[in-house]
Amino acid sequence: MLLGAQIGGTPIPPTLATFNPNRSVPDAPISPFVSTPVANSLQLFRTPYLNGNHGPMVTLNNQMPQKSFPEQCIDAFYFYFYPGHPAVLPKTHIMKIAEERNLEHLLAAMRWVGSLYIENRPARGTFFEETMRLLYAPETPKDGFLVQAMIVTIVGLDGCRENEKAREILADAEQIAIELGMYNRSYATSHGGGNPRLEESWRRTWWDLFIVDGMIAGVHRQTNFLLYDITAHAGLPCEEHEYLSGNIPRPMYVEDFDDRLFTGEERVFSSFAYRIASIRSLGRMMRLSSSGFMPEENVDKVQSDLSNWRFHLPESKKSCLNKDGQLDEMMFQAFMINHA
């Protein structure tokens, strides 16, 4: 599964036990936003949202909520879901853009996924129906925001074990992203409106779709990782703190990442970039094994590829914790993909 709450009888950590509807959700991840290491972290490998008793992952406090339920769902989306799939703009910025253009399809998907982390409410089903209606409404523009809404929905559906529906939307998201040319270097700048954070969001959208495609193919073995065969020139995402702060550096590219082994440069890439490299290794393994058997030399290639990924990690990326001792969600996923 692409999202998760627990394995077997492992309890949910106390930091995930309640969701306070009165708590504001900052743009920058602060504890406990990034300090939920087990239940919120194995988003690519665990049964999501629901605990072992098939109950809600979180419950609302008994206090009288000051925010509406839809607002609480948006907060829950950013609090629980966002660290594992940080492509959508941070909350403040997406809400500002939503005042200027119709992003209701994206907000609907965010509300539905956020509702999955809150105690059961009748509105959850309504949120899902609204999400599906807006994703395929004739008036919904086929742009990067639609791709983002589809990614959120795909991961949510996969987490709810609606694998077939998730694959259907994945195929549609792939088609739209390819038609838009989101894999091209120029897409981010052409559609970023001179906003570096929005440009970064478009780069992250392509690569998060790429990763979701690879994980669905690798975990369920019912798709063939279509996007692996696309020669992508989109810039590699920056570090999370840079994205959230808006201090976004000039992007590096896949060729820069691949050339580092030959140039001998001690160049450190973002955790998101190492996550991409890990899923690319999975793609190479899937292509080598597509013939139905694995000659010994292919096995050696796979083992060498996986070993090289770990061996060439810089010191700062050899742990799932960042320099502040907090969980680095992107590196955590990267290691889990590599070990899978």
N, C-alpha and C positions, 0 to 999 in steps of 0.2 A: 504494500500500500504506500501511497505517497505522503500520507500524514499519519500521526499517531499519538496515542495516549499512554499505552503501556504494553508490556509483553507478559503474557501469562498472568500471574498474580501480583506482579510488581505494582505497588501502590503509586498513586499520583503524588508527586512531591507536594508539601504544604503550600508552596508558592502558587500552585495551580488549583488549590482547593476552592477558592472563591474569586468571584469577579466583582469588584466594587464599581457600581454604575456611576458613582460620583467622582471617581478618580479621573483626572484628565490624562490623556495619552499624549506624551510629548513627541516631537519629531525625532529627537535623538534618543536612542535606546539606553535607558538607565535601569538599574536593578529595581524590580525583578524582571524587567522587559527582556533582558538577555541572560538572566541568571536562572533559567528554568531548564537545566541541562538534560534531563532524561525524557520526560514526557513530551516536551515541545521540540526536542532536538532530532529525534530519529524520524523526521518527517518523510523520508524517502523509503522507510522500511517497516513502519509499524501500522497496526490497525488504528485508525484515527478517531479522534473526537470522543468516542464512547469508551467507558470503562468496562471492566470485565462483566458487569451486571447489565450492560447495555444501557446505562444511564448517562446523563449529561456529564461532560467533562468538568464543567463548572456550574455553580449555582449563584444566583443573585443574593446579595445580603438582604436582610429583612427590613433594612432602612427604606424609607419612602424615596424612590428614585427621583432625582431632579432632572434627569435626562429622559427623553422619550426612548422607547424600546429600539426603534431604528438607530438612534444615535448611540445607544449602548452597543448595538451590534457592530457599528463601525469601529468603536473603541476596542471591542473584543477582537475584531479583525486585525488591527494594528498591534494589539497586545500579544496575541497568540500566533496568528498565522504569518504575519508580515516578516518576522526574522528569518523564516525559512524560504521565503520567496519574495525578496525585496526588490520588485521591479516597478510596481506602481509608485507614483510620487508620494512623498511623505504627506501626512494628513493635511497639514495647513495648506500645502501647495495644491493638492488635488482639489480641495474644497474651494480654493480661490479660482481655479480654472473652471470648476463646475458652475460658478456664478456667471461665467462668460460664454459657456457653450454647454450643450446637452451631453452630460456624462451619466445619465440616469442608468444606462445599461451596466456601466462599470460599478457604480455605487450599489446597484441592486445585487450584483454578484458579491460585492464586499459585505453587504448586509446579510445575505444568506449564509455565507461562510462564517461570518462572525456569530450568527445566531446558533450555529452548531456548538459553540463553546459555552452557551448560556443554557440555563434550565429550560426544559421543553415549554414552548409557547405555541399556541395555535398559529401565530403569525409566521412561523418558520415555513410551513407549507406554502403560504401565500407568497413569501419572499422568493421561494424557489420557482413557483409558477411565473412570477413577474420577471425573474432573471431569464428564464427560458424564452418568454415572450419577447423580451427586449433584445436578446441576442440575435433573434431571427426576424425582428420587425423590419418591414420594408424601409421605414424611415431611419433606421439605425445605420449610420455611415460605416463603411468597411474601412476602418483606419486602425492605427496602432492601439487606440483605446479599446476598440472591440477585441483585438487580440489579447490585450491585458485582461479584459473581462472573461474571455474564454479560458485563459490559463487558470485564473482563480476558480472558475467553475469546474474545469477538468480535475484539478487537484481535490476540490471538495467532493466531487462525485466519486473519484477513485477512493477517497477516504471513507465514503459511505458505502463502499463496495458496489457501486453502480458502474462497474467496469465497462460494460458495453456502451453505455451512454457517454462515458468519459472518452472512449475511443472515437466515437462519432464526432464529438465536438473537437477533439484533437485533430482529426483529419480536416475539419473545416478551418480550424485555426492555422494549421500548416499551409493550407491552400491560400488563405488570405495573406498571411505573412510573406509567402513567396511572391504572390502577385504584387504586393506592395513594395517588394524589394528590401525588406527590413534587414536582410543579411548583407546589404551593401554598405560600404563605408559612408556613403553620402546621405543615407536615409536620415540619420540622427540630426545632421545639420540642416538638411532640407526641411525637416518637419519639427525642428526644435524652436523655431521662432526667435533664435538668438538667446535662448534660455539654456545655460549649461546644464542645469539640473534636469530639464526636460530632455535634452539630448542624451544625457546619461540614462534616463529612464527608458528611452527607446533602445539603447544598446542592451540594457539589462533585459528588456522584454524579449528580444530575439534570443539571447543566450538562455534565459529561463525556459522559454519554449523548447529550445534545443535540449536542455537538461531533462525537462519533463518528458519529452519524446523518448529520450534514451532510457530513462528509468522505467517508463511504462513498457517499453520493448524488452528491457532487461529483466524486469520483475515478472511480468505477465507472459512474456514470450508469445504475444498474439499480434504484435506489430513488428515492423522491420527497421525501426529507427530511420525513417525517411530523411530527416534533416541532416543525418550524418553525411549523406552524399552531396549535400549542397556546399559548394566552396564559399565559405562565409568570410566577408571582409569587414564585418562590423567590429568596431573597437571593443576591446576587452573592458569590462566594468572596473571601476575604481574601488577603493576600500569603502566599507560601509560608513565609517565616520566621515569620510570625505563627501559621500553622497548626501548624508543627512545634514551636514554643515553647509553644503553648497560650495565648499572649497575643492572643486573638481579639477584634477590635473588633466593635461593633454593625454588622450587615451593612447595606450599601446595596443598592438594587434597580435593576432595568432602567429604571424611570421616572426614578430619580435620574440614571442615566447619560445618558438621552435628554434630560433637562431641562437638563443642564449647558450645552448650546449656546445656550439661551435665557436662562438666569439670569445668564450671564457669570461664574459662580463659577470660580475656579481650583482646581477639585476634582480630585484625583488618585485614580484607581481602581486596583485591583490589576491585575497583569499578566494574571491569569486572566480578569478582566472584559474587558480589551481583546481577549483571545483569543475570548471569547464574542461581542463586538461584531464581530469579523472574520468569524466564521462566520455571524452574522446577515446580514451584507452578502452573503455567498455565497448565503444562502437567498433574499434579495430578488432577486438576479440570476437564480437558478433559476426563481423564480416569474414574472419578467418574460419569460423566454425559453420558458416552457412552451407557448406557443401555436405554437411552431415557427418563428417569425420575430421579428426584433428591430427594430421601428420606430426611426427615428433618435432620437426623443425618449427611448425606453427606453435606448438606448445611452448617451445623455447622462446619464440618471439613474444608471446603473451607474457610469459614470466619475466622476460627481460624488460618489457615495456612497463610492467607494474613495479618492478624493482627500481628502474630508472626514475620513475615518478617520485618514489619515496626518497631515493638517494640524493636527488638534486633539489630537494626542498631546502630553502634557506633556513637557518636556525630559528628565525622568528615564526616560521610556519610548520615547525615539526611538532607542535602541540595544538590541541583543540582549544587552548586558552590563549587569550591575547595578553599583552603586556600588563594589563590591569587585573589579570586573573579571572576575567569573565569569559564565558563561552564564546568562541568564534564559530558561529553557526555554519558559515560557508566552509571553513576547514573541516568542521565535524562531518558535514555531508561528504566532502571530498574524500576523507579517510574512509567513510563507510562505503562509498561507491568503489573505492580502490580495493577494499578488503572483500567486497561482495563477490 
